[in-house]
Amino acid sequence: MNFEFTPHDSQRVLLDKMTRFTVVNCGRRWGKTLVALYIILTALSQGKKVGYFVPTSARFENVWKKLVKLLQPLEQQAWCKINLSRHEINFNHSTGHCKFWSLEDLNAGRSEDYDLVVLDEAAFCPHLQDSWERCILATLADRSGSALILSTPDAPEGFFYDMTQYASNAKNKLWSYFKAPTWTNPLITKEEIGIIQDMLPERVFNNEYGAEFAIDLGDSFFYSQSSIIFAETKVHKEFPLHFSFDFNVNPCSVTIGQKIDYPRAYGGGCYIHDELQVQGTTRELCQLIIDGKWLDHSAGFFVTGDNSGSNLDTATDVMHNNFDVIQHMLNMNEYQFINTRGRNPLHTISRNSCNTVMHNQLLTINPKAKVLTQEVKTAKANARGQLQKDRKKYKMDLVDALRYQINAWFPEGVPQIREFKEYINKAA
């Protein structure tokens, strides 16, 4: 068996301080798969019985394939038998044994006995507590076995979080807690960490890479709203205006903004200059745009918005949809429409894009946009992470218009936002 593994310093600290029950909370790409493989192989070489548990069978394929590849030469020499269908390995000349379990089976591991249990991706097992208390813990009783419980963190709730709290505060020597952010892996460069950090909202980065349990921000939809700049904005003559529509009769709404591809020193960034709302139809809203002389802008304009604009504008005209009305009243051609014919962006995608724009302080909202300012600060998420809306307290028409606008400016999402940030941060 040829398994070359030289643990980096952070992994070495873990290996040196492991106790009977060790809880490991680590960031992405820290190297927990290699550590798990090393510990499993060490135990097997000592003739121990090992159980490897993960939330779903799909999650153990990576480790299983690597383990099989490492042990195939031994199988060819009749030292062990690999059962691919049962995800099980038995050594012929010792008691060494390993079986992989999916916790999709609520009885996974029941009636087994192990010297070592490795419980991987523990935070993402929906019934972890039941599995641990009813099945897994009992597998260690006969042999006074040990358990290594590993995961990237999720929310500060659930049984994995409880285990980290218990282990970090345990007064006996049976339990230990180890935390390892991604950047403790020397193979991940500081430059790469910086790139990732720029691409992600702060909360996501701290969670996925900093090994921090997601901060409880209640049900806020924009968790980077504190990074938005609220200030007077200047309309740049060299760049087109963007009108982003949200279609409701009560109210019908539009944001008026610009994306300025200049260095920050010359005003580069994303701007919402104004908002318009009318308790009426798309026609009436377009008339407000005309009356405000927004169409006199020297660099022209583009339109984006809710794809429901393809529906008929039944309030006034059963023969034309909302985009037909806009095209006619604003005297525009079809090439001035951006992202209006496809599906609206998913809330989870637009939420990430919006928060990335906000986190990198790329967005300035003019205080004239009073309703949008208030909606951004009060936007809530429902249990599925979607924008919570109703027609009373949380109308969120202008927040929707903002979502559509940011999606139109950055249709490729976070990577495109990062490129824009790098460009405007260049020296003038």
C-alpha positions, -999 to +999 in steps of 0.1 A: +000+000+000+015+033-011-001+062+008+022+092+011+008+116+036+028+144+053+004+163+075+007+201+075+012+218+108-025+223+116-033+186+107-004+175+129-018+195+159-051+176+154-034+142+152-014+150+184-043+161+205-070+136+195-089+121+224-115+094+226-141+117+212-127+144+189-149+170+173-133+188+143-148+220+128-128+230+097-131+253+067-133+241+031-101+226+016-084+223+050-077+186+042-101+167+063-105+140+037-068+132+037-068+132+075-098+108+076-080+085+051-048+085+071-066+077+104-087+050+087-057+033+072-037+036+104-065+019+123-068-009+096-031-015+097-035-022+134-062-047+128-090-024+141-126-023+130-137+010+115-171+025+106-173+055+084-205+075+085-218+103+063-252+120+057-257+104+022-240+078+001-231+104-024-210+122+002-187+092+008-179+083-028-148+105-029-132+089+002-144+054-007-129+056-042-096+068-028-095+041-002-103+014-028-075+026-051-050+025-022-060-010-011-064-027-046-027-037-047-033-055-013-064-072-027-044-085-057-020-100-032-049-116-013-043-095+018-078-081+018-112-084+001-130-053-012-168-056-015-178-028-039-215-033-036-216-033+002-188-006+006-169-029+029-133-040+033-121-071+052-084-080+058-077-118+054-048-121+079-061-098+107-093-084+122-090-052+101-124-043+088-140-011+074-175-004+063-190+028+049-225+038+060-250+064+048-271+080+075-300+081+052-306+047+069-318+056+104-305+023+116-270+026+101-245+008+122-270-008+145-257-041+160-221-034+148-191-030+170-162-007+162-128+004+175-131+037+155-160+056+141-154+085+116-185+107+113-179+130+084-199+161+072-218+158+105-234+192+104-253+182+073-270+151+087-306+161+094-311+135+121-276+134+136-287+133+172-309+103+167-282+084+147-255+092+173-276+084+204-295+054+191-269+036+169-234+050+165-225+055+202-235+020+210-211+006+183-182+018+204-193+003+237-179-033+233-144-021+223-142+012+242-139+027+207-132+062+197-150+087+175-137+114+151-165+138+143-157+162+114-175+188+095-176+222+079-199+243+101-235+252+092-258+273+113-253+278+151-279+253+158-284+215+155-266+186+171-231+192+155-231+227+169-241+212+203-213+187+200-187+214+194-200+233+224-199+202+246-164+192+235-149+227+239-163+229+274-159+193+285-142+190+320-130+154+313-103+143+290-125+121+269-137+149+247-116+175+227-125+202+202-104+214+173-111+243+150-092+249+117-100+276+092-090+270+056-060+293+057-042+270+082-036+248+052-003+261+038-012+247+003-039+273+000-021+306-006-029+339+010-036+353-025-061+326-032-078+332+002-080+369-007-096+361-041-122+339-025-129+364+002-135+391-024-159+369-042-181+360-013-203+379+011-186+382+045-210+359+062-206+332+037-168+334+037-166+333+075-188+303+075-174+282+047-137+291+051-133+306+085-150+277+102-173+301+120-209+290+126-231+313+105-239+343+126-276+345+135-288+376+116-324+368+122-343+367+089-326+396+072-324+391+034-295+414+029-268+405+054-244+429+039-267+459+039-244+477+064-219+481+035-243+500+012-234+536+007-263+560+010-252+593-006-261+619-032-253+605-067-242+621-099-257+611-133-228+604-156-234+617-191-210+591-207-229+560-195-265+549-202-292+549-177-309+517-166-346+514-158-355+483-138-393+477-136-414+457-112-449+453-124-477+457-099-507+480-101-503+488-064-477+501-069-460+499-103-423+506-097-390+514-114-355+521-102-332+544-122-295+536-120-262+534-137-232+511-138-201+532-142-170+514-157-145+539-144-119+537-115-134+546-082-115+579-082-136+589-112-169+577-098-168+540-108-194+518-092-231+510-093-257+537-086-294+540-079-302+576-086-339+576-081-371+556-078-405+561-093-438+545-082-474+550-092-506+535-079-516+526-114-504+510-146-472+507-166-484+535-189-487+559-160-452+549-147-437+555-182-453+589-182-435+598-150-402+588-166-410+611-196-421+639-174-389+636-153-369+642-185-349+610-179-352+602-216-331+633-224-300+616-211-273+619-237-260+582-235-294+567-239-310+540-217-317+503-212-346+485-196-347+454-175-372+440-150-397+415-139-403+389-166-440+392-158-438+422-180-444+397-209-480+394-195-508+415-208-512+449-194-548+441-186-554+473-167-555+494-198-549+473-230-557+437-236-537+436-268-503+446-255-481+434-227-461+456-203-429+455-224-449+465-255-462+495-236-427+505-224-412+501-259-439+522-274-441+550-248-403+553-244-397+550-281-371+523-278-359+494-299-359+457-287-320+458-283-325+481-253-341+454-233-318+433-211-328+400-195-365+405-197-375+375-217-362+347-196-370+336-160-365+359-131-332+352-112-337+327-083-338+345-050-308+325-037-287+336-067-298+372-067-294+373-029-257+362-033-251+387-061-267+416-042-248+408-010-215+405-029-221+439-045-230+454-011-201+437+007-176+452-017-192+486-013-200+488-050-235+501-045-246+537-038-282+545-033-293+581-035-315+592-004-341+604-030-349+567-033-367+567+000-388+536-003-360+515-017-337+527+012-363+516+037-371+483+019-334+473+017-330+478+055-361+458+064-361+431+037-368+397+053-362+361+042-386+333+046-377+298+059-364+289+024-342+320+021-365+337-004-375+373-002-406+376+020-433+397+004-469+406+010-491+434-002-491+451+032-459+453+054-434+438+030-443+449-005-406+449-016-414+461-052-383+482-053-361+455-038-373+433-066-364+460-091-329+462-075-325+424-077-334+425-114-310+454-120-280+438-103-287+406-123-288+426-155-255+443-147-238+411-136-256+382-154-226+358-147-229+365-109-201+367-084-171+362-107-182+390-129-188+412-098-152+405-087-138+414-121-157+447-120-144+454-085-108+447-096-112+470-126-126+500-107-100+496-079-072+500-104-052+532-100-066+561-120 
